[in-house]
Amino acid sequence: MTRTILDIHILQTVPPSNLNRDDTGTPKSAYFGGVRRARVSSQAWKRATRKAFNELLPPEELGVRTKKVAEALAEQVIALDDTLAPVAVELSAEMLKVATGSAIDVPKRKAKNDDGSTAPESSYLMFLSRRQLDALAELTVAGSGPNGDVKALKEHLKNKENKARARQAVDTRHSVDIALFGRMVADAADLNVEAATQVAHALSVHKSDIESDYYTAVDDLNTDQETGAGMIGTIDFNSATLYRYAALDVDELQRNLGSGLRENEAPSTPVEKAVSAFLEAFITSLPTGKINTFGNHTLPSAVIVKLRDRRPVSFVGAFERPVQKSPEGGFLQKSCQRLAEHVPHLEKQYGLEAKDCGWVFRVGEETAALAGLGPEVTLNELLREVGEAVARRVGSGT
């Protein structure tokens, strides 16, 4: 069966930084090819990508991941009927229990709200789209009666058809971030959403050592007689040229988004928009660990995008042997040369060559070796052309 898979390969140089630290505050690392590499976890970069969506997509296209799901739904209930404000949280908790099969209870040892009450929460992060919250709010208002009676809502939801509507409300109209990154509902496996995206841990293409920065802070009100620091400490950091990779299953994305189609849109429009948003967000996002300390705001030096019809393929094997710095210093130029040699050979040996299914977006002379891997484009051209290619594949059914 022919598939539609989007592979995204990125080389990005990051100066001294601590993008993603472990429980000791040390930048995460991993052994690959027998040497220690700098590492940024996939979870950290997915979080950064999701946050970037806030600048690229309207709120109604996104979801909310929170334990405070009853409060989130209560806001929508109040927006529909402000007379329900006194019981909105209680009504919402009851609706969510039925819709998700999850316990929504007041957590133990939880600080009280300003009015002395404590809002019920889910025991784990729950991921719902804003459209799903809107649908649940409408069902809550309709089922609670004119006086907002919690008992009336409970009786209403005992009806099988009403219960099914509540269940359906959280299993349709998925947001872009839920469709891309998936959702697990611990108490209702049938409500799980399979992620359309796989994101690899970013790895440095070379051996990377961890260094420590010793710092001091001076008390502004110290007198001349009071010498010494007000505090001292250390921060661990590293620097690296990272290889980043993500694979997007466009078919799975379409299945996840399919129930959210609008009547006035072409069938491929939601997928095209989601692919373009993910591509831009993944390329330009950056985890914000210790960002105020290091100010390590860099953008990728090279991006290779491949549209495949069989399976996703990472190029990390090009860096199994650690890249050595060039005579002038730096790892980027040799990293690009490695990819320029590795990619054509791998694709030829596995029969993965395909015309007009690859793009190269690069910056600077150091990346010149990648020019032969596909048509060169700017970021805007890449987003437009990949979106159009995906729309043709989805629209044609191939």
C-alpha positions in Angstrom: 0.0 0.0 0.0 1.3 3.4 -0.9 1.8 5.8 2.0 2.6 9.4 2.4 5.4 10.0 4.8 7.2 13.3 5.4 10.8 13.1 6.7 12.4 16.2 8.1 16.2 16.3 8.7 17.9 19.3 10.3 21.4 20.4 11.2 21.5 23.1 13.8 24.4 24.6 15.6 23.9 25.7 19.2 26.4 27.7 21.2 27.0 27.2 25.0 23.6 26.4 26.3 21.5 24.0 28.5 18.5 23.4 26.4 17.3 20.3 28.2 18.6 19.2 31.6 18.3 16.1 33.7 17.4 15.9 37.4 20.9 17.1 38.4 20.7 20.2 36.2 23.2 18.8 33.7 22.5 18.9 29.9 21.2 15.6 28.7 23.5 13.4 26.8 23.7 9.9 25.2 26.4 7.6 23.9 26.2 7.0 20.1 29.0 5.6 18.0 31.0 4.9 21.2 31.3 8.6 22.3 29.2 10.9 24.4 27.0 13.2 22.5 24.9 16.2 23.4 21.2 15.3 23.4 17.9 17.1 23.5 15.0 14.9 24.2 12.2 14.5 21.8 9.7 15.5 24.5 11.5 18.9 24.9 11.4 19.6 21.2 7.8 18.5 20.9 6.9 20.9 23.7 8.7 23.7 21.9 6.9 22.8 18.7 3.5 22.8 20.4 4.2 26.3 21.9 5.2 27.6 18.5 1.7 26.6 17.2 0.3 29.4 19.3 1.9 31.9 16.9 0.9 29.9 13.7 -2.6 28.6 14.3 -5.8 30.1 15.7 -6.8 29.0 19.2 -9.8 26.9 17.9 -7.3 24.7 16.0 -5.4 23.8 19.2 -6.0 21.7 22.3 -5.5 22.1 26.0 -3.5 19.6 28.0 -4.2 19.9 31.7 -5.3 18.2 34.9 -7.6 21.2 35.5 -9.9 20.0 32.8 -13.0 20.7 34.9 -12.1 24.3 35.2 -11.3 24.5 31.5 -14.8 23.1 30.6 -16.4 25.3 33.2 -15.2 28.4 31.5 -16.9 27.3 28.3 -20.1 26.5 30.2 -20.2 29.9 31.7 -19.5 31.5 28.3 -22.7 29.8 27.1 -24.8 30.5 30.2 -23.3 32.8 32.9 -26.2 31.9 35.3 -24.5 28.5 35.7 -21.3 30.1 37.2 -21.9 28.9 40.8 -22.2 25.2 39.7 -20.2 25.2 36.4 -17.2 23.3 37.8 -19.4 20.7 39.4 -21.5 20.3 36.2 -18.3 20.1 34.2 -16.7 17.4 36.4 -19.9 15.3 36.1 -19.9 15.6 32.3 -16.2 14.7 32.0 -16.6 11.7 34.2 -19.1 10.3 31.7 -17.4 11.6 28.5 -13.9 10.3 29.3 -14.5 7.5 31.9 -12.0 9.2 34.1 -12.2 10.1 37.8 -12.5 13.9 38.3 -12.0 14.5 42.0 -10.7 17.0 44.4 -7.0 16.2 44.8 -5.6 15.5 48.3 -3.4 18.2 49.9 -4.5 20.7 47.3 -4.5 24.4 48.1 -8.0 26.0 48.2 -9.3 28.6 45.8 -9.9 32.2 47.0 -13.5 31.3 47.9 -12.4 28.4 50.1 -13.3 25.7 47.7 -11.1 23.3 45.8 -11.7 22.5 42.1 -11.8 18.8 41.1 -9.0 17.6 38.8 -8.1 14.7 36.6 -5.4 12.4 38.1 -3.3 12.8 34.9 -2.9 15.4 32.1 -6.0 15.2 29.8 -5.7 16.5 26.2 -8.9 17.9 24.7 -9.3 20.2 21.7 -11.1 23.5 22.2 -13.8 22.3 19.8 -14.3 19.3 22.0 -14.6 21.5 25.0 -17.2 23.6 23.2 -19.2 20.5 22.3 -19.1 19.2 25.9 -20.1 22.7 27.2 -23.2 22.6 24.9 -24.1 19.2 26.1 -23.6 20.2 29.7 -25.9 23.3 29.4 -28.6 21.3 27.6 -28.5 18.4 30.0 -28.5 20.3 33.3 -31.8 22.0 32.7 -32.9 25.6 33.0 -31.7 25.8 36.7 -28.3 24.1 36.2 -29.2 21.1 38.4 -26.3 18.6 38.9 -28.8 15.9 39.7 -30.7 16.6 36.5 -27.4 16.3 34.5 -26.6 12.9 36.2 -30.1 11.6 35.2 -29.7 13.0 31.7 -26.4 11.2 31.2 -27.8 7.9 32.4 -29.6 7.7 29.0 -27.5 5.7 26.6 -27.9 8.1 23.7 -26.9 11.1 25.8 -23.9 9.2 27.1 -22.9 8.3 23.6 -23.1 11.9 22.5 -20.8 12.9 25.4 -18.4 10.2 24.4 -18.5 11.2 20.8 -17.8 14.8 21.7 -14.3 13.9 22.9 -13.6 11.5 20.1 -14.2 13.8 17.1 -13.0 17.2 15.9 -9.5 16.7 17.1 -7.2 19.7 17.2 -4.0 19.9 15.1 -1.7 19.2 18.1 -3.7 16.2 19.2 -3.7 14.8 15.7 0.0 15.3 15.4 1.2 14.2 18.8 -1.5 11.8 19.9 -3.5 11.4 23.1 -3.7 8.8 25.8 -6.8 8.5 28.0 -5.8 6.1 30.7 -9.3 5.1 31.6 -10.7 4.8 28.1 -8.4 3.2 25.5 -11.0 3.7 22.8 -10.5 7.5 23.2 -6.7 7.2 22.5 -5.4 9.0 19.4 -2.4 7.5 17.6 0.3 10.2 17.0 0.9 11.0 13.4 4.4 12.4 14.2 7.5 10.7 15.5 10.3 13.0 16.8 13.8 11.7 17.4 16.1 12.8 20.2 18.4 15.5 18.8 22.0 14.3 18.9 25.3 16.1 18.3 27.1 14.9 15.2 30.4 14.9 17.2 31.7 14.1 20.6 30.5 16.7 23.1 31.9 17.5 26.6 30.0 19.1 29.4 31.5 22.2 31.0 30.6 24.2 34.1 30.2 27.9 34.5 31.2 29.2 37.9 29.3 32.4 38.7 28.9 34.9 41.5 26.2 37.5 42.4 27.0 40.7 44.3 24.6 42.2 46.9 23.8 45.7 45.5 23.6 47.1 49.1 27.0 45.9 50.2 29.3 48.6 51.5 32.9 48.9 50.4 33.9 47.1 53.6 31.7 44.1 52.7 33.7 42.1 50.2 32.7 38.9 48.6 29.7 37.6 46.8 26.1 37.5 47.9 25.8 34.1 46.3 27.9 31.7 44.2 26.9 28.7 42.0 27.7 26.7 38.9 25.7 26.0 35.8 26.5 23.1 33.5 26.4 23.6 29.7 27.6 22.3 26.4 27.7 23.4 22.8 26.9 21.3 19.7 26.0 20.9 16.1 22.8 18.8 16.4 21.2 16.4 13.9 17.4 16.6 14.4 14.9 14.3 12.7 11.1 14.0 12.6 8.7 11.8 10.6 5.1 12.7 9.8 2.6 10.1 8.7 0.3 12.2 6.5 -2.2 9.4 6.2 -2.5 9.0 10.0 -2.8 12.8 10.3 -5.7 12.8 7.8 -7.5 10.1 9.7 -7.1 12.0 12.9 -8.3 15.3 11.4 -10.9 13.8 9.1 -13.9 14.2 11.4 -13.0 17.9 11.9 -13.5 18.9 8.2 -15.5 22.0 7.5 -18.2 21.9 4.8 -16.7 24.8 2.9 -13.1 23.3 2.8 -11.5 20.9 0.3 -10.8 17.5 1.9 -7.1 18.2 1.8 -7.2 21.6 3.4 -7.0 20.6 7.1 -4.0 18.3 6.4 -2.2 20.8 4.3 -2.5 23.5 7.0 -1.4 21.1 9.7 1.6 19.9 7.7 2.7 23.5 7.0 2.3 24.5 10.6 4.2 21.5 11.9 7.0 22.0 9.4 7.5 25.6 10.3 7.1 25.1 14.0 9.5 22.1 14.2 12.1 23.9 12.1 12.1 27.3 13.9 11.3 26.2 17.5 13.8 25.9 20.3 13.5 24.5 23.8 13.8 27.3 26.3 15.9 25.7 29.0 18.2 28.3 30.6 17.5 30.6 27.6 17.8 33.7 29.8 21.2 32.6 31.0 22.7 31.7 27.6 20.6 33.5 25.0 21.3 30.7 22.6 18.8 31.8 19.9 19.9 30.0 16.7 18.1 28.8 13.6 18.9 25.7 11.6 21.7 25.9 9.1 20.3 23.2 6.9 16.9 21.5 6.4 16.3 18.5 4.1 12.7 17.4 3.6 11.8 14.1 1.8 8.3 13.0 0.8 8.2 9.2 0.8 5.7 6.5 -0.1 6.9 3.5 1.8 8.4 4.2 5.2 10.2 6.9 7.2 14.1 6.9 7.0 16.4 8.7 9.4 19.9 9.8 8.2 21.5 9.6 11.7 23.7 6.7 10.4 25.8 9.3 8.6 27.0 10.4 12.0 27.6 7.0 13.7 31.3 7.8 13.3 31.7 11.2 15.1 32.4 14.1 12.9 35.8 15.7 13.4 36.2 19.5 13.3 37.6 21.0 10.1 41.1 22.5 10.1 39.6 26.0 10.6 37.3 24.7 13.3 33.6 23.9 13.3 31.6 20.7 12.5 28.9 22.0 10.1 30.8 21.8 6.8 32.0 18.2 7.4 28.5 17.2 8.6 27.0 18.4 5.4 29.6 16.5 3.4 28.7 13.4 5.4 25.0 13.8 4.5 25.8 14.5 0.9 27.6 11.2 0.6 25.3 9.1 2.8 21.9 10.1 1.5 22.3 9.2 -2.2 24.0 5.9 -1.4 21.4 4.8 1.2 18.5 5.7 -1.2 20.1 4.0 -4.1 20.8 0.8 -2.2 17.3 0.6 -0.8 15.5 1.8 -4.0 14.2 4.9 -2.3 15.2 7.4 -5.0 12.2 9.5 -6.2 12.2 12.6 -8.4 10.5 15.8 -7.3 10.0 14.5 -3.7 12.8 16.3 -1.9 13.7 19.9 -0.9 16.8 21.5 0.5 16.8 24.7 2.6 20.3 25.8 3.6 22.3 28.8 4.8 25.9 29.7 4.2 28.9 28.3 2.3 29.4 25.5 4.8 26.2 23.8 3.6 27.1 23.9 -0.1 27.6 20.1 -0.3 23.9 19.6 0.3 22.9 21.4 -2.9 22.7 18.1 -4.9 20.1 16.5 -2.6 17.1 18.4 -4.0 15.8 21.7 -5.3 17.0 24.6 -3.1 14.2 26.7 -1.6 13.7 29.4 1.0 11.6 28.7 4.1 8.5 30.2 2.6 8.9 28.3 -0.6 9.5 25.1 1.4 6.3 25.5 3.4 4.3 26.3 0.3 5.7 23.5 -2.0 5.5 20.8 0.7 1.9 21.8 1.5 1.0 21.7 -2.2 2.7 18.3 -2.7 0.9 16.8 0.3 -2.4 18.2 -0.9 -1.9 16.6 -4.3 -1.1 13.2 -2.7 -4.0 13.3 -0.3 -6.4 14.6 -2.9 -5.4 11.9 -5.5 -5.5 9.2 -2.9 -2.0 8.0 -3.8 
